[in-house]
Amino acid sequence: MTGHSPPDVFADRRLLEIDYLPGRDRIVDRVELIARLDDAVNPIIFGRRPERVLVSGHTGTGKTLCTRYVANRVARYAAEQGVSAAVAHVDCLSVSTKTGVVRTVAADLNDPDTTGLSIPSRGLSLSAYDDRLRTVLEECYDVVLFLFDRIDYAESFDVVARIAELETDTCEVGSISISGDPTITDRMSNAVETALAERTFVFPPYDDTELRTILERRQDAFRSDSLEDGVIQHVVELASEGIPDARTAIETLLVAGDIARAEDADAVRTAFVPRAHKQVKSNRLREKFDQISGDTDRLLYALSTLTREEPDTDWFRTARVYEAYTTLCREQGDEPLTARRIRDLLAHVATLGITKRDDNWGGRAEGNYTSHQLLVEPDAVERAVDSQ
């Protein structure tokens, strides 16, 4: 006799997918920030220039979700008032070069029936793409809001600043730039900060209670009887290690459901959660390593080696890390980067959540120095580097 598979644990899996944009009733504890974002971009409704906004905060604090929610809602209200408005969303993790960013937004906004233009994926100079973007804006829209997500990954901050400051005769332009580094303005020139940050909003981390509420408001992604007691709490506990991360929590719940589906389980078990969390962390680390240079790979490999060789030491000074990095370079027959460049790279990987940095003021005895801690297992770093 052939057995029957249990019913799918999911009722609506898309509620947990990363690109899903929830309604206001599913957004937790961001009322004030949403209201402030609304106020900054509200001029769109009247065809006027919205403010240029910088949004920052650690991963999983609701930055992109709230920004997209506000931008799409305001653009919809503008259309109801007869204003031709558009939102252009660029993920700088996927498109980071100057030409790539300009090309992407031009292609996204272009209406060839109106402009008579094509936006080819290659073959034009940056200035030619600039000209076509300007034509698209002037001929198609009254106002455009650019959303630049994960600007930390852009080739340079000038990439987004040049678009944010575009001026045309007939189209108003505003921008919201989103960063995972709460201290990002420290790395910007005054000119770039002026271009991108007429107003700044910092999203604080969620606490455990808020993470639980976020998951509970999406548990209808599953059949009513397909979540074992304790699953959501276990997800919250794992996603709260270090800085609480709503994105990790949601992805972990999704992957736990996928594991249940793959194993023909009739419910999502608490036992599936650690496996799901490990997979999410591995996927996130691989995503980050896909976006960093060979020297950054080598730098992290050096820090992982120190961490493995000195298990009783959590923190390593910049000088120690640089020494290990230069040794590795010479073993591989390559010339190391300067100490100053390595300090910049260490600052960058800290914003990605791969490491943590701590500035120490040692006084006359020790002087000032910075220490670094690896936040992931050395094996995970080494697997990620070896797979590049």
ChimeraX attribute file (.defattr): number of C-alpha atoms within 10 A of each C-alpha:
attribute: neighborCount
match mode: 1-to-1
recipient: residues
	/A:1	3
	/A:2	4
	/A:3	5
	/A:4	7
	/A:5	11
	/A:6	11
	/A:7	14
	/A:8	18
	/A:9	23
	/A:10	23
	/A:11	15
	/A:12	14
	/A:13	16
	/A:14	14
	/A:15	20
	/A:16	25
	/A:17	14
	/A:18	12
	/A:19	9
	/A:20	10
	/A:21	17
	/A:22	16
	/A:23	8
	/A:24	13
	/A:25	7
	/A:26	14
	/A:27	18
	/A:28	17
	/A:29	13
	/A:30	16
	/A:31	11
	/A:32	9
	/A:33	16
	/A:34	18
	/A:35	11
	/A:36	15
	/A:37	21
	/A:38	18
	/A:39	13
	/A:40	19
	/A:41	23
	/A:42	22
	/A:43	17
	/A:44	29
	/A:45	23
	/A:46	17
	/A:47	22
	/A:48	18
	/A:49	21
	/A:50	23
	/A:51	23
	/A:52	24
	/A:53	23
	/A:54	23
	/A:55	25
	/A:56	24
	/A:57	20
	/A:58	21
	/A:59	23
	/A:60	23
	/A:61	24
	/A:62	21
	/A:63	24
	/A:64	22
	/A:65	16
	/A:66	20
	/A:67	21
	/A:68	17
	/A:69	17
	/A:70	21
	/A:71	23
	/A:72	15
	/A:73	14
	/A:74	22
	/A:75	23
	/A:76	17
	/A:77	16
	/A:78	22
	/A:79	16
	/A:80	11
	/A:81	12
	/A:82	12
	/A:83	19
	/A:84	19
	/A:85	25
	/A:86	25
	/A:87	20
	/A:88	17
	/A:89	19
	/A:90	23
	/A:91	17
	/A:92	21
	/A:93	18
	/A:94	14
	/A:95	18
	/A:96	23
	/A:97	16
	/A:98	18
	/A:99	18
	/A:100	19
	/A:101	24
	/A:102	26
	/A:103	24
	/A:104	20
	/A:105	21
	/A:106	24
	/A:107	21
	/A:108	17
	/A:109	18
	/A:110	22
	/A:111	16
	/A:112	13
	/A:113	8
	/A:114	10
	/A:115	15
	/A:116	9
	/A:117	15
	/A:118	13
	/A:119	19
	/A:120	12
	/A:121	10
	/A:122	10
	/A:123	9
	/A:124	13
	/A:125	11
	/A:126	15
	/A:127	11
	/A:128	15
	/A:129	24
	/A:130	19
	/A:131	13
	/A:132	21
	/A:133	24
	/A:134	18
	/A:135	17
	/A:136	24
	/A:137	26
	/A:138	18
	/A:139	14
	/A:140	20
	/A:141	19
	/A:142	22
	/A:143	27
	/A:144	25
	/A:145	26
	/A:146	21
	/A:147	25
	/A:148	25
	/A:149	23
	/A:150	21
	/A:151	25
	/A:152	22
	/A:153	22
	/A:154	21
	/A:155	16
	/A:156	14
	/A:157	20
	/A:158	18
	/A:159	20
	/A:160	28
	/A:161	20
	/A:162	15
	/A:163	22
	/A:164	24
	/A:165	16
	/A:166	15
	/A:167	13
	/A:168	12
	/A:169	8
	/A:170	13
	/A:171	23
	/A:172	21
	/A:173	27
	/A:174	25
	/A:175	29
	/A:176	29
	/A:177	25
	/A:178	25
	/A:179	24
	/A:180	24
	/A:181	22
	/A:182	16
	/A:183	13
	/A:184	18
	/A:185	17
	/A:186	10
	/A:187	14
	/A:188	15
	/A:189	12
	/A:190	10
	/A:191	10
	/A:192	19
	/A:193	20
	/A:194	14
	/A:195	21
	/A:196	28
	/A:197	19
	/A:198	13
	/A:199	16
	/A:200	17
	/A:201	17
	/A:202	19
	/A:203	18
	/A:204	16
	/A:205	19
	/A:206	21
	/A:207	15
	/A:208	17
	/A:209	10
	/A:210	16
	/A:211	27
	/A:212	20
	/A:213	17
	/A:214	20
	/A:215	22
	/A:216	13
	/A:217	15
	/A:218	18
	/A:219	22
	/A:220	16
	/A:221	21
	/A:222	21
	/A:223	15
	/A:224	12
	/A:225	11
	/A:226	20
	/A:227	22
	/A:228	13
	/A:229	12
	/A:230	13
	/A:231	17
	/A:232	22
	/A:233	16
	/A:234	18
	/A:235	25
	/A:236	28
	/A:237	14
	/A:238	18
	/A:239	24
	/A:240	19
	/A:241	9
	/A:242	9
	/A:243	15
	/A:244	24
	/A:245	23
	/A:246	25
	/A:247	18
	/A:248	21
	/A:249	26
	/A:250	26
	/A:251	21
	/A:252	28
	/A:253	28
	/A:254	26
	/A:255	21
	/A:256	28
	/A:257	28
	/A:258	19
	/A:259	18
	/A:260	20
	/A:261	19
	/A:262	10
	/A:263	10
	/A:264	15
	/A:265	17
	/A:266	17
	/A:267	22
	/A:268	26
	/A:269	18
	/A:270	18
	/A:271	13
	/A:272	18
	/A:273	24
	/A:274	15
	/A:275	14
	/A:276	21
	/A:277	22
	/A:278	14
	/A:279	16
	/A:280	22
	/A:281	17
	/A:282	17
	/A:283	13
	/A:284	15
	/A:285	18
	/A:286	18
	/A:287	13
	/A:288	17
	/A:289	21
	/A:290	15
	/A:291	13
	/A:292	14
	/A:293	11
	/A:294	12
	/A:295	15
	/A:296	19
	/A:297	18
	/A:298	19
	/A:299	24
	/A:300	24
	/A:301	23
	/A:302	25
	/A:303	25
	/A:304	24
	/A:305	19
	/A:306	21
	/A:307	19
	/A:308	14
	/A:309	10
	/A:310	12
	/A:311	8
	/A:312	8
	/A:313	11
	/A:314	13
	/A:315	20
	/A:316	20
	/A:317	16
	/A:318	19
	/A:319	15
	/A:320	15
	/A:321	25
	/A:322	23
	/A:323	13
	/A:324	19
	/A:325	25
	/A:326	20
	/A:327	15
	/A:328	19
	/A:329	18
	/A:330	11
	/A:331	9
	/A:332	9
	/A:333	9
	/A:334	11
	/A:335	10
	/A:336	18
	/A:337	13
	/A:338	10
	/A:339	15
	/A:340	10
	/A:341	11
	/A:342	20
	/A:343	15
	/A:344	11
	/A:345	17
	/A:346	23
	/A:347	16
	/A:348	19
	/A:349	20
	/A:350	18
	/A:351	20
	/A:352	19
	/A:353	19
	/A:354	20
	/A:355	18
	/A:356	17
	/A:357	19
	/A:358	14
	/A:359	11
	/A:360	13
	/A:361	12
	/A:362	10
	/A:363	8
	/A:364	7
	/A:365	7
	/A:366	9
	/A:367	9
	/A:368	11
	/A:369	13
	/A:370	15
	/A:371	18
	/A:372	21
	/A:373	19
	/A:374	22
	/A:375	15
	/A:376	15
	/A:377	12
	/A:378	19
	/A:379	13
	/A:380	15
	/A:381	25
	/A:382	17
	/A:383	13
	/A:384	20
	/A:385	18
	/A:386	10
	/A:387	10
	/A:388	10
